[in-house]
């Protein structure tokens, strides 16, 4: 019997080791939670105080002028532009972007302006003239070719342009808007010519009247001299 009792004592001791104590299994009390929170603060945990930190550098809004502020947009459409290289005798691409027809609010002059999509670099900038003629390029109904004194590179140069659109409808829309702009410019040019002719006629009339007065004064002066001599 003594051997059996010893086996029971050994089994009881092993069960005590395998079973956790009540204190270890019990949840942490309020004091232990406070101690854990304090330990977390010591390890670098920060509290959100709600304070706002002012930026070191203050960026100010910058207004960029495009030169189009005093103009109304008559046309704005996407296209690809080419310029003919006389030295290389070949077409060179100027860029893909938005081509615009802009009418000045005061002078009513119309210009063609085109910028590249990504860089916004100007690839065409010239006035719309009544004498400009749009022609199809190699029989294509999506492309137009024309000559123009262009100022896109900062120097006035005679250029041969070719513009290509993504559809026939877009190409026709550009041609119609261009011709309408030409009519506006042509009408304004005729009025300017009439005004210039009227001004020239008035100046000629004043000149003739002035010459007549000068001749009359000379005649009167000669008569006075003659009377004195007598």
C-alpha positions as CSV (number, residue, x, y, z in Angstrom):
1,X,0.0,0.0,0.0
2,X,2.9,2.3,0.7
3,X,3.9,2.1,-3.0
4,X,0.5,3.1,-4.1
5,X,0.4,6.2,-1.8
6,X,3.7,7.4,-3.2
7,X,2.4,7.1,-6.8
8,X,-0.6,9.2,-5.9
9,X,1.6,11.9,-4.2
10,X,3.7,12.1,-7.4
11,X,0.7,12.4,-9.6
12,X,-0.8,15.2,-7.5
13,X,2.5,17.1,-7.6
14,X,2.6,16.9,-11.4
15,X,-1.0,18.1,-11.7
16,X,-0.2,21.2,-9.6
17,X,2.7,22.1,-11.9
18,X,0.6,21.7,-15.1
19,X,-2.4,23.7,-13.7
20,X,-1.8,27.5,-13.5
21,X,-2.4,29.2,-10.2
22,X,-5.5,31.2,-9.6
23,X,-3.4,34.4,-9.3
24,X,-1.8,33.9,-12.7
25,X,-5.1,33.1,-14.4
26,X,-7.0,36.0,-12.8
27,X,-7.3,39.2,-14.9
28,X,-5.2,42.2,-14.1
29,X,-6.6,44.5,-11.5
30,X,-6.9,48.3,-11.7
31,X,-3.5,48.8,-10.1
32,X,-1.9,46.6,-12.6
33,X,-3.5,48.3,-15.5
34,X,-2.3,51.7,-14.3
35,X,1.2,50.3,-13.9
36,X,1.1,49.0,-17.5
37,X,-0.1,52.3,-18.8
38,X,2.7,54.1,-17.0
39,X,5.2,51.6,-18.5
40,X,3.8,52.4,-22.0
41,X,4.4,56.1,-21.5
42,X,8.0,55.4,-20.4
43,X,8.5,53.5,-23.6
44,X,7.7,56.5,-25.8
45,X,3.9,56.4,-26.3
46,X,2.6,59.9,-27.0
47,X,-0.8,61.4,-26.2
48,X,-2.7,63.4,-28.8
49,X,-3.0,66.9,-27.2
50,X,-4.9,68.4,-30.1
51,X,-2.3,71.2,-30.5
52,X,-1.7,72.5,-34.1
53,X,1.8,73.3,-35.3
54,X,2.2,76.1,-37.8
55,X,4.1,75.3,-41.0
56,X,7.7,76.6,-41.2
57,X,7.4,77.9,-44.8
58,X,4.2,79.6,-45.9
59,X,3.5,79.2,-49.6
60,X,1.7,82.1,-51.3
61,X,-0.6,81.8,-54.3
62,X,1.0,82.9,-57.6
63,X,-1.1,84.2,-60.4
64,X,0.2,83.1,-63.8
65,X,-0.7,85.2,-66.9
66,X,-1.3,83.2,-70.1
67,X,-1.9,86.3,-72.3
68,X,-5.4,85.0,-73.1
69,X,-7.2,86.9,-70.4
70,X,-8.5,89.6,-72.8
71,X,-9.6,87.2,-75.5
72,X,-12.7,85.1,-76.2
73,X,-12.3,81.5,-77.2
74,X,-14.0,80.8,-80.6
75,X,-12.6,77.3,-81.0
76,X,-10.8,74.8,-78.7
77,X,-10.0,71.4,-80.2
78,X,-7.3,68.8,-80.0
79,X,-5.0,68.2,-83.0
80,X,-1.4,67.4,-84.1
81,X,0.6,70.1,-85.7
82,X,3.5,69.8,-88.2
83,X,5.9,72.4,-89.7
84,X,7.6,72.0,-93.0
85,X,11.4,72.1,-92.7
86,X,12.8,73.8,-95.8
87,X,16.4,72.7,-95.2
88,X,15.5,69.1,-94.7
89,X,12.6,69.2,-97.1
90,X,10.4,67.3,-94.8
91,X,7.5,67.7,-92.3
92,X,8.5,67.8,-88.6
93,X,6.1,67.4,-85.8
94,X,5.6,70.5,-83.6
95,X,3.4,68.8,-81.0
96,X,0.1,67.5,-79.9
97,X,-2.2,69.8,-78.0
98,X,-5.2,72.2,-78.1
99,X,-5.5,74.5,-81.0
100,X,-7.5,77.7,-80.3
101,X,-9.0,80.6,-82.2
102,X,-9.0,83.6,-79.9
103,X,-10.8,86.9,-80.5
104,X,-9.5,90.0,-78.7
105,X,-12.3,91.7,-76.8
106,X,-11.4,95.2,-77.8
107,X,-9.6,95.1,-81.2
108,X,-11.7,92.1,-82.4
109,X,-8.6,90.6,-84.0
110,X,-8.4,86.8,-84.2
111,X,-5.3,84.7,-83.7
112,X,-4.5,81.0,-83.9
113,X,-2.8,79.7,-80.8
114,X,-1.7,76.1,-80.1
115,X,0.1,74.7,-77.0
116,X,1.6,71.3,-76.4
117,X,-0.5,69.2,-74.0
118,X,2.2,68.3,-71.4
119,X,4.7,71.2,-71.6
120,X,2.2,73.9,-72.6
121,X,4.9,75.1,-75.0
122,X,3.6,77.3,-77.8
123,X,3.9,75.6,-81.2
124,X,1.8,78.0,-83.3
125,X,0.9,81.7,-82.7
126,X,-0.2,83.9,-85.6
127,X,-3.0,86.2,-86.7
128,X,-5.8,85.0,-88.8
129,X,-5.7,86.8,-92.1
130,X,-8.4,87.1,-94.8
131,X,-5.8,86.1,-97.4
132,X,-5.0,82.7,-95.8
133,X,-6.1,79.7,-97.6
134,X,-6.7,76.2,-96.1
135,X,-5.9,73.3,-98.4
136,X,-6.2,69.6,-98.0
137,X,-3.0,67.8,-97.4
138,X,-2.4,64.9,-99.9
139,X,-6.1,64.4,-100.3
140,X,-6.7,63.8,-96.6
141,X,-10.0,65.0,-95.3
142,X,-8.6,65.2,-91.7
143,X,-5.7,67.5,-92.5
144,X,-5.2,71.1,-93.6
145,X,-2.2,73.0,-94.9
146,X,-1.6,76.8,-94.8
147,X,1.0,79.5,-94.9
148,X,1.3,82.1,-92.0
149,X,3.7,84.6,-90.5
150,X,4.2,82.8,-87.2
151,X,5.6,84.2,-83.9
152,X,5.7,81.0,-81.8
153,X,9.5,81.1,-81.4
154,X,9.7,84.8,-80.5
155,X,10.7,85.8,-84.1
156,X,8.3,86.5,-86.9
157,X,8.8,83.8,-89.6
158,X,6.9,82.7,-92.6
159,X,5.9,79.1,-91.9
160,X,4.1,76.3,-93.7
161,X,1.9,74.4,-91.3
162,X,0.0,71.1,-91.5
163,X,-2.6,70.3,-88.9
164,X,-4.2,66.8,-88.5
165,X,-7.4,66.0,-86.5
166,X,-8.7,62.7,-85.1
167,X,-11.9,62.8,-87.2
168,X,-13.4,64.3,-90.3
169,X,-15.9,66.2,-88.1
170,X,-13.2,67.9,-86.1
171,X,-11.3,68.9,-89.2
172,X,-14.5,70.4,-90.7
173,X,-15.3,72.2,-87.5
174,X,-11.8,73.8,-87.5
175,X,-12.2,74.9,-91.2
176,X,-15.7,76.4,-90.5
177,X,-14.5,78.3,-87.5
178,X,-11.4,79.5,-89.3
179,X,-13.4,80.8,-92.2
180,X,-15.9,82.6,-89.8
181,X,-12.9,84.3,-88.2
182,X,-11.6,85.3,-91.6
183,X,-15.0,86.9,-92.4
184,X,-14.8,88.9,-89.2
185,X,-11.3,90.0,-89.9
186,X,-12.2,90.8,-93.5
187,X,-15.1,93.0,-92.5
188,X,-13.0,94.8,-90.0
189,X,-10.3,95.4,-92.6
190,X,-12.8,96.9,-95.1
191,X,-14.1,99.3,-92.4
192,X,-10.5,100.2,-91.6
193,X,-9.8,100.9,-95.2
194,X,-12.9,103.0,-95.6
195,X,-11.9,105.0,-92.5
196,X,-8.4,105.4,-93.8
197,X,-9.7,106.6,-97.2
198,X,-12.0,109.1,-95.4
199,X,-9.2,110.4,-93.3
200,X,-6.9,110.7,-96.4
201,X,-9.7,112.6,-98.3
202,X,-10.2,114.9,-95.3
203,X,-6.4,115.6,-95.2
204,X,-6.3,116.3,-98.9
205,X,-9.3,118.7,-98.6
206,X,-7.6,120.5,-95.8
207,X,-4.4,120.7,-97.8
208,X,-6.2,122.1,-100.8
209,X,-8.0,124.7,-98.7
210,X,-4.8,125.7,-97.1
211,X,-3.1,126.2,-100.4
212,X,-6.0,128.3,-101.6
213,X,-5.8,130.5,-98.5
214,X,-2.1,130.9,-99.0
215,X,-2.5,131.9,-102.6
216,X,-5.2,134.4,-101.6
217,X,-2.9,135.8,-98.9
218,X,-0.1,136.2,-101.5
219,X,-2.4,138.0,-103.9
220,X,-3.6,140.4,-101.2
221,X,0.0,141.0,-100.1
222,X,1.1,141.8,-103.7
223,X,-1.8,144.3,-104.1
224,X,-0.8,146.1,-100.9
225,X,2.8,146.3,-102.1
226,X,1.7,147.7,-105.4
227,X,-0.5,150.3,-103.8
228,X,2.4,151.4,-101.7
229,X,4.7,151.7,-104.7
230,X,2.2,154.0,-106.4
